[in-house]
Amino acid sequence: MRSLNAEAGLSGFIYLNYMLERISKEPELLLLPTKHLYPDAAAHFRVSARALERSAENFVIRCWSRAEAESWEKITGRPKLPAPTVEEFLKLLSAYLNRPRPENSRGEGDGPDISGRY
């Protein structure tokens, strides 16, 4: 997400990182994120699901508005406009993170940084 000029200081950054990690282990969580993924993440961070969703929405909008069009297209595979929903953002980044990488690629600087401890 840092490749998209994301602000790591926003709570939405931490929430989305956590959700991306969960999706990497359980891709089916993307099927009904408001029923399963958001409540799970909210419980993990001890916030309401609505507060988590609002923070994630704010983060996506700010990230989208700050990202350069070229970076956005490289990562998401689509033009920068219009801004994605949180669900679309998670799907786009999840797909990007799951793309096969060339064997000689070490992955440095290739994609969103989803590292972090919770």
Backbone atoms as SQL, in Angstrom:
CREATE TABLE atoms (id INTEGER PRIMARY KEY, chain TEXT, resi INTEGER, resn TEXT, atom TEXT, x REAL, y REAL, z REAL);
INSERT INTO atoms VALUES
  (1, 'A', 1, 'MET', 'N', 0.828, -1.192, 0.000),
  (2, 'A', 1, 'MET', 'CA', 0.000, 0.000, 0.000),
  (3, 'A', 1, 'MET', 'C', 0.868, 1.250, 0.000),
  (4, 'A', 2, 'ARG', 'N', 2.069, 1.112, 0.491),
  (5, 'A', 2, 'ARG', 'CA', 2.951, 2.283, 0.484),
  (6, 'A', 2, 'ARG', 'C', 3.292, 2.697, -0.938),
  (7, 'A', 3, 'SER', 'N', 3.225, 1.761, -1.878),
  (8, 'A', 3, 'SER', 'CA', 3.464, 2.092, -3.287),
  (9, 'A', 3, 'SER', 'C', 2.406, 3.040, -3.819),
  (10, 'A', 4, 'LEU', 'N', 1.270, 3.116, -3.126),
  (11, 'A', 4, 'LEU', 'CA', 0.175, 3.997, -3.527),
  (12, 'A', 4, 'LEU', 'C', 0.157, 5.277, -2.687),
  (13, 'A', 5, 'ASN', 'N', 1.283, 5.594, -2.070),
  (14, 'A', 5, 'ASN', 'CA', 1.398, 6.778, -1.211),
  (15, 'A', 5, 'ASN', 'C', 0.432, 6.728, -0.031),
  (16, 'A', 6, 'ALA', 'N', 0.242, 5.549, 0.499),
  (17, 'A', 6, 'ALA', 'CA', -0.652, 5.374, 1.634),
  (18, 'A', 6, 'ALA', 'C', -0.030, 5.957, 2.896),
  (19, 'A', 7, 'GLU', 'N', -0.868, 6.492, 3.752),
  (20, 'A', 7, 'GLU', 'CA', -0.416, 7.054, 5.019),
  (21, 'A', 7, 'GLU', 'C', -0.500, 5.981, 6.100),
  (22, 'A', 8, 'ALA', 'N', 0.648, 5.500, 6.519),
  (23, 'A', 8, 'ALA', 'CA', 0.688, 4.424, 7.507),
  (24, 'A', 8, 'ALA', 'C', 0.148, 4.850, 8.869),
  (25, 'A', 9, 'GLY', 'N', 0.076, 6.139, 9.120),
  (26, 'A', 9, 'GLY', 'CA', -0.400, 6.624, 10.406),
  (27, 'A', 9, 'GLY', 'C', -1.908, 6.560, 10.581),
  (28, 'A', 10, 'LEU', 'N', -2.633, 6.312, 9.517),
  (29, 'A', 10, 'LEU', 'CA', -4.093, 6.225, 9.613),
  (30, 'A', 10, 'LEU', 'C', -4.509, 4.844, 10.108),
  (31, 'A', 11, 'SER', 'N', -5.528, 4.797, 10.939),
  (32, 'A', 11, 'SER', 'CA', -5.979, 3.503, 11.452),
  (33, 'A', 11, 'SER', 'C', -6.440, 2.584, 10.324),
  (34, 'A', 12, 'GLY', 'N', -6.983, 3.151, 9.262),
  (35, 'A', 12, 'GLY', 'CA', -7.417, 2.330, 8.135),
  (36, 'A', 12, 'GLY', 'C', -6.284, 1.532, 7.525),
  (37, 'A', 13, 'PHE', 'N', -5.063, 2.055, 7.559),
  (38, 'A', 13, 'PHE', 'CA', -3.889, 1.341, 7.040),
  (39, 'A', 13, 'PHE', 'C', -3.701, 0.033, 7.805),
  (40, 'A', 14, 'ILE', 'N', -3.754, 0.124, 9.117),
  (41, 'A', 14, 'ILE', 'CA', -3.573, -1.065, 9.959),
  (42, 'A', 14, 'ILE', 'C', -4.716, -2.043, 9.747),
  (43, 'A', 15, 'TYR', 'N', -5.939, -1.535, 9.680),
  (44, 'A', 15, 'TYR', 'CA', -7.101, -2.402, 9.478),
  (45, 'A', 15, 'TYR', 'C', -7.017, -3.130, 8.140),
  (46, 'A', 16, 'LEU', 'N', -6.680, -2.387, 7.082),
  (47, 'A', 16, 'LEU', 'CA', -6.608, -3.003, 5.761),
  (48, 'A', 16, 'LEU', 'C', -5.451, -3.999, 5.671),
  (49, 'A', 17, 'ASN', 'N', -4.330, -3.717, 6.308),
  (50, 'A', 17, 'ASN', 'CA', -3.231, -4.677, 6.334),
  (51, 'A', 17, 'ASN', 'C', -3.674, -5.974, 6.993),
  (52, 'A', 18, 'TYR', 'N', -4.348, -5.843, 8.113),
  (53, 'A', 18, 'TYR', 'CA', -4.843, -7.027, 8.823),
  (54, 'A', 18, 'TYR', 'C', -5.807, -7.814, 7.934),
  (55, 'A', 19, 'MET', 'N', -6.734, -7.098, 7.299),
  (56, 'A', 19, 'MET', 'CA', -7.713, -7.785, 6.445),
  (57, 'A', 19, 'MET', 'C', -7.028, -8.447, 5.254),
  (58, 'A', 20, 'LEU', 'N', -6.019, -7.817, 4.667),
  (59, 'A', 20, 'LEU', 'CA', -5.296, -8.438, 3.551),
  (60, 'A', 20, 'LEU', 'C', -4.562, -9.700, 4.000),
  (61, 'A', 21, 'GLU', 'N', -4.009, -9.666, 5.193),
  (62, 'A', 21, 'GLU', 'CA', -3.361, -10.874, 5.713),
  (63, 'A', 21, 'GLU', 'C', -4.374, -11.996, 5.919),
  (64, 'A', 22, 'ARG', 'N', -5.539, -11.652, 6.460),
  (65, 'A', 22, 'ARG', 'CA', -6.595, -12.655, 6.645),
  (66, 'A', 22, 'ARG', 'C', -7.055, -13.220, 5.306),
  (67, 'A', 23, 'ILE', 'N', -7.219, -12.339, 4.309),
  (68, 'A', 23, 'ILE', 'CA', -7.651, -12.775, 2.978),
  (69, 'A', 23, 'ILE', 'C', -6.615, -13.694, 2.353),
  (70, 'A', 24, 'SER', 'N', -5.336, -13.429, 2.588),
  (71, 'A', 24, 'SER', 'CA', -4.295, -14.283, 2.011),
  (72, 'A', 24, 'SER', 'C', -4.388, -15.701, 2.554),
  (73, 'A', 25, 'LYS', 'N', -4.875, -15.853, 3.776),
  (74, 'A', 25, 'LYS', 'CA', -5.028, -17.174, 4.392),
  (75, 'A', 25, 'LYS', 'C', -6.395, -17.792, 4.116),
  (76, 'A', 26, 'GLU', 'N', -7.410, -16.935, 3.969),
  (77, 'A', 26, 'GLU', 'CA', -8.784, -17.391, 3.746),
  (78, 'A', 26, 'GLU', 'C', -9.442, -16.527, 2.675),
  (79, 'A', 27, 'PRO', 'N', -9.162, -16.794, 1.391),
  (80, 'A', 27, 'PRO', 'CA', -9.699, -15.958, 0.312),
  (81, 'A', 27, 'PRO', 'C', -11.229, -15.866, 0.294),
  (82, 'A', 28, 'GLU', 'N', -11.891, -16.853, 0.839),
  (83, 'A', 28, 'GLU', 'CA', -13.354, -16.830, 0.847),
  (84, 'A', 28, 'GLU', 'C', -13.922, -15.699, 1.694),
  (85, 'A', 29, 'LEU', 'N', -13.110, -15.084, 2.523),
  (86, 'A', 29, 'LEU', 'CA', -13.568, -13.938, 3.321),
  (87, 'A', 29, 'LEU', 'C', -13.983, -12.768, 2.436),
  (88, 'A', 30, 'LEU', 'N', -13.502, -12.743, 1.191),
  (89, 'A', 30, 'LEU', 'CA', -13.879, -11.665, 0.271),
  (90, 'A', 30, 'LEU', 'C', -15.285, -11.838, -0.298),
  (91, 'A', 31, 'LEU', 'N', -15.872, -13.006, -0.109),
  (92, 'A', 31, 'LEU', 'CA', -17.207, -13.237, -0.666),
  (93, 'A', 31, 'LEU', 'C', -18.264, -12.361, -0.003),
  (94, 'A', 32, 'LEU', 'N', -18.238, -12.286, 1.289),
  (95, 'A', 32, 'LEU', 'CA', -19.185, -11.446, 2.038),
  (96, 'A', 32, 'LEU', 'C', -18.411, -10.683, 3.113),
  (97, 'A', 33, 'PRO', 'N', -17.623, -9.700, 2.705),
  (98, 'A', 33, 'PRO', 'CA', -16.753, -9.039, 3.684),
  (99, 'A', 33, 'PRO', 'C', -17.497, -8.347, 4.818),
  (100, 'A', 34, 'THR', 'N', -18.666, -7.773, 4.550),
  (101, 'A', 34, 'THR', 'CA', -19.374, -7.077, 5.618),
  (102, 'A', 34, 'THR', 'C', -19.964, -8.041, 6.649),
  (103, 'A', 35, 'LYS', 'N', -20.137, -9.300, 6.257),
  (104, 'A', 35, 'LYS', 'CA', -20.691, -10.282, 7.196),
  (105, 'A', 35, 'LYS', 'C', -19.610, -11.014, 7.985),
  (106, 'A', 36, 'HIS', 'N', -18.417, -11.159, 7.387),
  (107, 'A', 36, 'HIS', 'CA', -17.392, -11.974, 8.034),
  (108, 'A', 36, 'HIS', 'C', -16.088, -11.220, 8.288),
  (109, 'A', 37, 'LEU', 'N', -15.544, -10.617, 7.258),
  (110, 'A', 37, 'LEU', 'CA', -14.230, -9.993, 7.372),
  (111, 'A', 37, 'LEU', 'C', -14.246, -8.763, 8.266),
  (112, 'A', 38, 'TYR', 'N', -15.168, -7.842, 8.033),
  (113, 'A', 38, 'TYR', 'CA', -15.203, -6.613, 8.828),
  (114, 'A', 38, 'TYR', 'C', -15.482, -6.902, 10.305),
  (115, 'A', 39, 'PRO', 'N', -16.491, -7.728, 10.629),
  (116, 'A', 39, 'PRO', 'CA', -16.721, -8.013, 12.056),
  (117, 'A', 39, 'PRO', 'C', -15.531, -8.703, 12.722),
  (118, 'A', 40, 'ASP', 'N', -14.856, -9.599, 11.988),
  (119, 'A', 40, 'ASP', 'CA', -13.689, -10.280, 12.543),
  (120, 'A', 40, 'ASP', 'C', -12.577, -9.276, 12.833),
  (121, 'A', 41, 'ALA', 'N', -12.291, -8.414, 11.866),
  (122, 'A', 41, 'ALA', 'CA', -11.241, -7.407, 12.049),
  (123, 'A', 41, 'ALA', 'C', -11.622, -6.434, 13.166),
  (124, 'A', 42, 'ALA', 'N', -12.881, -6.048, 13.211),
  (125, 'A', 42, 'ALA', 'CA', -13.342, -5.128, 14.252),
  (126, 'A', 42, 'ALA', 'C', -13.153, -5.755, 15.637),
  (127, 'A', 43, 'ALA', 'N', -13.494, -7.020, 15.771),
  (128, 'A', 43, 'ALA', 'CA', -13.317, -7.702, 17.053),
  (129, 'A', 43, 'ALA', 'C', -11.830, -7.764, 17.417),
  (130, 'A', 44, 'HIS', 'N', -10.992, -8.020, 16.426),
  (131, 'A', 44, 'HIS', 'CA', -9.544, -8.079, 16.668),
  (132, 'A', 44, 'HIS', 'C', -9.015, -6.756, 17.218),
  (133, 'A', 45, 'PHE', 'N', -9.495, -5.648, 16.667),
  (134, 'A', 45, 'PHE', 'CA', -9.024, -4.326, 17.084),
  (135, 'A', 45, 'PHE', 'C', -9.895, -3.685, 18.169),
  (136, 'A', 46, 'ARG', 'N', -10.941, -4.404, 18.582),
  (137, 'A', 46, 'ARG', 'CA', -11.853, -3.923, 19.630),
  (138, 'A', 46, 'ARG', 'C', -12.500, -2.589, 19.270),
  (139, 'A', 47, 'VAL', 'N', -12.998, -2.534, 18.032),
  (140, 'A', 47, 'VAL', 'CA', -13.766, -1.380, 17.560),
  (141, 'A', 47, 'VAL', 'C', -15.046, -1.921, 16.933),
  (142, 'A', 48, 'SER', 'N', -15.997, -1.050, 16.669),
  (143, 'A', 48, 'SER', 'CA', -17.213, -1.511, 16.010),
  (144, 'A', 48, 'SER', 'C', -16.924, -1.774, 14.536),
  (145, 'A', 49, 'ALA', 'N', -17.708, -2.653, 13.937),
  (146, 'A', 49, 'ALA', 'CA', -17.530, -2.949, 12.509),
  (147, 'A', 49, 'ALA', 'C', -17.747, -1.686, 11.677),
  (148, 'A', 50, 'ARG', 'N', -18.693, -0.853, 12.089),
  (149, 'A', 50, 'ARG', 'CA', -18.960, 0.387, 11.345),
  (150, 'A', 50, 'ARG', 'C', -17.776, 1.354, 11.457),
  (151, 'A', 51, 'ALA', 'N', -17.172, 1.462, 12.650),
  (152, 'A', 51, 'ALA', 'CA', -16.006, 2.337, 12.819),
  (153, 'A', 51, 'ALA', 'C', -14.841, 1.833, 11.972),
  (154, 'A', 52, 'LEU', 'N', -14.649, 0.531, 11.938),
  (155, 'A', 52, 'LEU', 'CA', -13.593, -0.044, 11.110),
  (156, 'A', 52, 'LEU', 'C', -13.847, 0.261, 9.638),
  (157, 'A', 53, 'GLU', 'N', -15.081, 0.077, 9.200),
  (158, 'A', 53, 'GLU', 'CA', -15.419, 0.332, 7.802),
  (159, 'A', 53, 'GLU', 'C', -15.229, 1.808, 7.437),
  (160, 'A', 54, 'ARG', 'N', -15.631, 2.714, 8.325),
  (161, 'A', 54, 'ARG', 'CA', -15.442, 4.152, 8.064),
  (162, 'A', 54, 'ARG', 'C', -13.960, 4.497, 7.957),
  (163, 'A', 55, 'SER', 'N', -13.152, 3.953, 8.859),
  (164, 'A', 55, 'SER', 'CA', -11.709, 4.208, 8.804),
  (165, 'A', 55, 'SER', 'C', -11.108, 3.655, 7.517),
  (166, 'A', 56, 'ALA', 'N', -11.557, 2.474, 7.119),
  (167, 'A', 56, 'ALA', 'CA', -11.063, 1.867, 5.885),
  (168, 'A', 56, 'ALA', 'C', -11.489, 2.696, 4.670),
  (169, 'A', 57, 'GLU', 'N', -12.736, 3.174, 4.672),
  (170, 'A', 57, 'GLU', 'CA', -13.224, 4.016, 3.567),
  (171, 'A', 57, 'GLU', 'C', -12.401, 5.302, 3.470),
  (172, 'A', 58, 'ASN', 'N', -12.161, 5.930, 4.607),
  (173, 'A', 58, 'ASN', 'CA', -11.365, 7.154, 4.640),
  (174, 'A', 58, 'ASN', 'C', -9.957, 6.888, 4.100),
  (175, 'A', 59, 'PHE', 'N', -9.388, 5.781, 4.522),
  (176, 'A', 59, 'PHE', 'CA', -8.045, 5.435, 4.057),
  (177, 'A', 59, 'PHE', 'C', -8.025, 5.214, 2.545),
  (178, 'A', 60, 'VAL', 'N', -8.982, 4.463, 2.022),
  (179, 'A', 60, 'VAL', 'CA', -9.024, 4.176, 0.585),
  (180, 'A', 60, 'VAL', 'C', -9.155, 5.478, -0.203),
  (181, 'A', 61, 'ILE', 'N', -10.025, 6.364, 0.226),
  (182, 'A', 61, 'ILE', 'CA', -10.213, 7.638, -0.476),
  (183, 'A', 61, 'ILE', 'C', -8.939, 8.464, -0.452),
  (184, 'A', 62, 'ARG', 'N', -8.294, 8.550, 0.710),
  (185, 'A', 62, 'ARG', 'CA', -7.047, 9.331, 0.802),
  (186, 'A', 62, 'ARG', 'C', -5.937, 8.686, -0.005),
  (187, 'A', 63, 'CYS', 'N', -5.837, 7.379, 0.062),
  (188, 'A', 63, 'CYS', 'CA', -4.815, 6.663, -0.700),
  (189, 'A', 63, 'CYS', 'C', -5.055, 6.867, -2.193),
  (190, 'A', 64, 'TRP', 'N', -6.290, 6.715, -2.619),
  (191, 'A', 64, 'TRP', 'CA', -6.643, 6.878, -4.031),
  (192, 'A', 64, 'TRP', 'C', -6.333, 8.291, -4.509),
  (193, 'A', 65, 'SER', 'N', -6.634, 9.284, -3.684),
  (194, 'A', 65, 'SER', 'CA', -6.418, 10.667, -4.109),
  (195, 'A', 65, 'SER', 'C', -4.931, 11.022, -4.167),
  (196, 'A', 66, 'ARG', 'N', -4.102, 10.340, -3.408),
  (197, 'A', 66, 'ARG', 'CA', -2.666, 10.641, -3.380),
  (198, 'A', 66, 'ARG', 'C', -1.848, 9.798, -4.346),
  (199, 'A', 67, 'ALA', 'N', -2.375, 8.667, -4.758),
  (200, 'A', 67, 'ALA', 'CA', -1.613, 7.755, -5.621),
  (201, 'A', 67, 'ALA', 'C', -1.449, 8.337, -7.019),
  (202, 'A', 68, 'GLU', 'N', -0.298, 8.105, -7.591),
  (203, 'A', 68, 'GLU', 'CA', -0.070, 8.509, -8.969),
  (204, 'A', 68, 'GLU', 'C', -0.773, 7.514, -9.882),
  (205, 'A', 69, 'ALA', 'N', -1.304, 7.998, -10.978),
  (206, 'A', 69, 'ALA', 'CA', -2.074, 7.151, -11.892),
  (207, 'A', 69, 'ALA', 'C', -1.275, 5.940, -12.356),
  (208, 'A', 70, 'GLU', 'N', 0.008, 6.128, -12.651),
  (209, 'A', 70, 'GLU', 'CA', 0.841, 5.020, -13.136),
  (210, 'A', 70, 'GLU', 'C', 0.979, 3.923, -12.086),
  (211, 'A', 71, 'SER', 'N', 1.229, 4.301, -10.837),
  (212, 'A', 71, 'SER', 'CA', 1.340, 3.318, -9.758),
  (213, 'A', 71, 'SER', 'C', 0.017, 2.591, -9.562),
  (214, 'A', 72, 'TRP', 'N', -1.056, 3.368, -9.585),
  (215, 'A', 72, 'TRP', 'CA', -2.385, 2.796, -9.398),
  (216, 'A', 72, 'TRP', 'C', -2.662, 1.739, -10.465),
  (217, 'A', 73, 'GLU', 'N', -2.392, 2.066, -11.730),
  (218, 'A', 73, 'GLU', 'CA', -2.655, 1.120, -12.821),
  (219, 'A', 73, 'GLU', 'C', -1.760, -0.095, -12.734),
  (220, 'A', 74, 'LYS', 'N', -0.511, 0.077, -12.326),
  (221, 'A', 74, 'LYS', 'CA', 0.404, -1.062, -12.207),
  (222, 'A', 74, 'LYS', 'C', -0.099, -2.042, -11.154),
  (223, 'A', 75, 'ILE', 'N', -0.539, -1.522, -10.041),
  (224, 'A', 75, 'ILE', 'CA', -0.962, -2.386, -8.935),
  (225, 'A', 75, 'ILE', 'C', -2.358, -2.948, -9.140),
  (226, 'A', 76, 'THR', 'N', -3.287, -2.117, -9.581),
  (227, 'A', 76, 'THR', 'CA', -4.677, -2.564, -9.664),
  (228, 'A', 76, 'THR', 'C', -5.090, -3.077, -11.033),
  (229, 'A', 77, 'GLY', 'N', -4.334, -2.684, -12.068),
  (230, 'A', 77, 'GLY', 'CA', -4.691, -3.122, -13.411),
  (231, 'A', 77, 'GLY', 'C', -5.879, -2.378, -13.994),
  (232, 'A', 78, 'ARG', 'N', -6.213, -1.233, -13.408),
  (233, 'A', 78, 'ARG', 'CA', -7.330, -0.446, -13.921),
  (234, 'A', 78, 'ARG', 'C', -7.006, 1.032, -13.811),
  (235, 'A', 79, 'PRO', 'N', -7.683, 1.846, -14.613),
  (236, 'A', 79, 'PRO', 'CA', -7.438, 3.293, -14.532),
  (237, 'A', 79, 'PRO', 'C', -7.765, 3.815, -13.133),
  (238, 'A', 80, 'LYS', 'N', -7.206, 4.945, -12.796),
  (239, 'A', 80, 'LYS', 'CA', -7.360, 5.491, -11.451),
  (240, 'A', 80, 'LYS', 'C', -8.790, 5.909, -11.118),
  (241, 'A', 81, 'LEU', 'N', -9.565, 6.339, -12.076),
  (242, 'A', 81, 'LEU', 'CA', -10.927, 6.786, -11.782),
  (243, 'A', 81, 'LEU', 'C', -11.925, 5.704, -12.086),
  (244, 'A', 82, 'PRO', 'N', -12.976, 5.552, -11.375),
  (245, 'A', 82, 'PRO', 'CA', -13.369, 6.209, -10.131),
  (246, 'A', 82, 'PRO', 'C', -12.731, 5.522, -8.920),
  (247, 'A', 83, 'ALA', 'N', -12.869, 6.142, -7.764),
  (248, 'A', 83, 'ALA', 'CA', -12.318, 5.567, -6.533),
  (249, 'A', 83, 'ALA', 'C', -13.018, 4.255, -6.210),
  (250, 'A', 84, 'PRO', 'N', -12.272, 3.250, -5.779),
  (251, 'A', 84, 'PRO', 'CA', -12.896, 1.972, -5.439),
  (252, 'A', 84, 'PRO', 'C', -13.555, 2.015, -4.062),
  (253, 'A', 85, 'THR', 'N', -14.457, 1.082, -3.838),
  (254, 'A', 85, 'THR', 'CA', -15.000, 0.885, -2.497),
  (255, 'A', 85, 'THR', 'C', -13.936, 0.127, -1.700),
  (256, 'A', 86, 'VAL', 'N', -14.135, -0.014, -0.404),
  (257, 'A', 86, 'VAL', 'CA', -13.200, -0.777, 0.424),
  (258, 'A', 86, 'VAL', 'C', -13.140, -2.214, -0.088),
  (259, 'A', 87, 'GLU', 'N', -14.285, -2.790, -0.376),
  (260, 'A', 87, 'GLU', 'CA', -14.337, -4.165, -0.876),
  (261, 'A', 87, 'GLU', 'C', -13.556, -4.296, -2.187),
  (262, 'A', 88, 'GLU', 'N', -13.751, -3.364, -3.113),
  (263, 'A', 88, 'GLU', 'CA', -13.015, -3.394, -4.382),
  (264, 'A', 88, 'GLU', 'C', -11.517, -3.224, -4.145),
  (265, 'A', 89, 'PHE', 'N', -11.154, -2.307, -3.238),
  (266, 'A', 89, 'PHE', 'CA', -9.755, -2.070, -2.912),
  (267, 'A', 89, 'PHE', 'C', -9.109, -3.345, -2.390),
  (268, 'A', 90, 'LEU', 'N', -9.783, -4.031, -1.483),
  (269, 'A', 90, 'LEU', 'CA', -9.263, -5.290, -0.943),
  (270, 'A', 90, 'LEU', 'C', -9.112, -6.339, -2.043),
  (271, 'A', 91, 'LYS', 'N', -10.085, -6.428, -2.921),
  (272, 'A', 91, 'LYS', 'CA', -10.014, -7.398, -4.013),
  (273, 'A', 91, 'LYS', 'C', -8.864, -7.075, -4.967),
  (274, 'A', 92, 'LEU', 'N', -8.709, -5.796, -5.304),
  (275, 'A', 92, 'LEU', 'CA', -7.629, -5.384, -6.209),
  (276, 'A', 92, 'LEU', 'C', -6.258, -5.663, -5.613),
  (277, 'A', 93, 'LEU', 'N', -6.062, -5.286, -4.359),
  (278, 'A', 93, 'LEU', 'CA', -4.760, -5.519, -3.735),
  (279, 'A', 93, 'LEU', 'C', -4.502, -6.990, -3.489),
  (280, 'A', 94, 'SER', 'N', -5.529, -7.720, -3.127),
  (281, 'A', 94, 'SER', 'CA', -5.382, -9.162, -2.929),
  (282, 'A', 94, 'SER', 'C', -4.972, -9.842, -4.234),
  (283, 'A', 95, 'ALA', 'N', -5.612, -9.464, -5.319),
  (284, 'A', 95, 'ALA', 'CA', -5.258, -10.030, -6.631),
  (285, 'A', 95, 'ALA', 'C', -3.821, -9.676, -6.992),
  (286, 'A', 96, 'TYR', 'N', -3.427, -8.444, -6.707),
  (287, 'A', 96, 'TYR', 'CA', -2.061, -8.018, -7.007),
  (288, 'A', 96, 'TYR', 'C', -1.048, -8.828, -6.199),
  (289, 'A', 97, 'LEU', 'N', -1.330, -9.002, -4.919),
  (290, 'A', 97, 'LEU', 'CA', -0.408, -9.740, -4.056),
  (291, 'A', 97, 'LEU', 'C', -0.310, -11.213, -4.440),
  (292, 'A', 98, 'ASN', 'N', -1.343, -11.737, -5.065),
  (293, 'A', 98, 'ASN', 'CA', -1.352, -13.146, -5.458),
  (294, 'A', 98, 'ASN', 'C', -0.861, -13.388, -6.876),
  (295, 'A', 99, 'ARG', 'N', -0.495, -12.324, -7.584),
  (296, 'A', 99, 'ARG', 'CA', 0.048, -12.494, -8.937),
  (297, 'A', 99, 'ARG', 'C', 1.359, -13.251, -8.868),
  (298, 'A', 100, 'PRO', 'N', 1.579, -14.137, -9.833),
  (299, 'A', 100, 'PRO', 'CA', 2.875, -14.817, -9.864),
  (300, 'A', 100, 'PRO', 'C', 3.991, -13.813, -10.150),
  (301, 'A', 101, 'ARG', 'N', 5.106, -13.991, -9.499),
  (302, 'A', 101, 'ARG', 'CA', 6.271, -13.141, -9.698),
  (303, 'A', 101, 'ARG', 'C', 7.313, -13.920, -10.499),
  (304, 'A', 102, 'PRO', 'N', 8.102, -13.233, -11.309),
  (305, 'A', 102, 'PRO', 'CA', 9.187, -13.921, -12.011),
  (306, 'A', 102, 'PRO', 'C', 10.115, -14.593, -11.001),
  (307, 'A', 103, 'GLU', 'N', 10.670, -15.747, -11.378),
  (308, 'A', 103, 'GLU', 'CA', 11.512, -16.515, -10.466),
  (309, 'A', 103, 'GLU', 'C', 12.700, -15.729, -9.956),
  (310, 'A', 104, 'ASN', 'N', 13.279, -14.866, -10.796),
  (311, 'A', 104, 'ASN', 'CA', 14.452, -14.121, -10.376),
  (312, 'A', 104, 'ASN', 'C', 14.096, -12.843, -9.625),
  (313, 'A', 105, 'SER', 'N', 12.800, -12.586, -9.433),
  (314, 'A', 105, 'SER', 'CA', 12.373, -11.382, -8.727),
  (315, 'A', 105, 'SER', 'C', 12.404, -11.639, -7.230),
  (316, 'A', 106, 'ARG', 'N', 13.029, -10.733, -6.508),
  (317, 'A', 106, 'ARG', 'CA', 13.058, -10.837, -5.055),
  (318, 'A', 106, 'ARG', 'C', 11.859, -10.146, -4.439),
  (319, 'A', 107, 'GLY', 'N', 11.080, -9.451, -5.257),
  (320, 'A', 107, 'GLY', 'CA', 9.870, -8.816, -4.763),
  (321, 'A', 107, 'GLY', 'C', 10.077, -7.477, -4.112),
  (322, 'A', 108, 'GLU', 'N', 11.308, -7.010, -4.052),
  (323, 'A', 108, 'GLU', 'CA', 11.562, -5.744, -3.387),
  (324, 'A', 108, 'GLU', 'C', 10.979, -4.593, -4.186),
  (325, 'A', 109, 'GLY', 'N', 10.139, -3.837, -3.570),
  (326, 'A', 109, 'GLY', 'CA', 9.539, -2.690, -4.221),
  (327, 'A', 109, 'GLY', 'C', 8.464, -3.050, -5.224),
  (328, 'A', 110, 'ASP', 'N', 8.154, -4.345, -5.334),
  (329, 'A', 110, 'ASP', 'CA', 7.173, -4.806, -6.313),
  (330, 'A', 110, 'ASP', 'C', 5.752, -4.446, -5.948),
  (331, 'A', 111, 'GLY', 'N', 5.438, -4.509, -4.696),
  (332, 'A', 111, 'GLY', 'CA', 4.028, -4.354, -4.370),
  (333, 'A', 111, 'GLY', 'C', 3.798, -3.717, -3.027),
  (334, 'A', 112, 'PRO', 'N', 2.545, -3.724, -2.635),
  (335, 'A', 112, 'PRO', 'CA', 2.167, -3.109, -1.376),
  (336, 'A', 112, 'PRO', 'C', 2.869, -3.773, -0.205),
  (337, 'A', 113, 'ASP', 'N', 3.290, -2.990, 0.736),
  (338, 'A', 113, 'ASP', 'CA', 3.912, -3.497, 1.935),
  (339, 'A', 113, 'ASP', 'C', 2.793, -3.821, 2.915),
  (340, 'A', 114, 'ILE', 'N', 2.620, -5.114, 3.203),
  (341, 'A', 114, 'ILE', 'CA', 1.567, -5.484, 4.145),
  (342, 'A', 114, 'ILE', 'C', 2.162, -6.007, 5.435),
  (343, 'A', 115, 'SER', 'N', 3.418, -5.666, 5.674),
  (344, 'A', 115, 'SER', 'CA', 4.055, -6.123, 6.895),
  (345, 'A', 115, 'SER', 'C', 3.540, -5.328, 8.087),
  (346, 'A', 116, 'GLY', 'N', 3.689, -5.903, 9.230),
  (347, 'A', 116, 'GLY', 'CA', 3.280, -5.222, 10.444),
  (348, 'A', 116, 'GLY', 'C', 2.800, -6.205, 11.479),
  (349, 'A', 117, 'ARG', 'N', 2.839, -5.820, 12.705),
  (350, 'A', 117, 'ARG', 'CA', 2.371, -6.661, 13.805),
  (351, 'A', 117, 'ARG', 'C', 1.138, -6.026, 14.423),
  (352, 'A', 118, 'TYR', 'N', 0.245, -6.868, 14.853),
  (353, 'A', 118, 'TYR', 'CA', -1.006, -6.389, 15.425),
  (354, 'A', 118, 'TYR', 'C', -1.122, -6.887, 16.832);
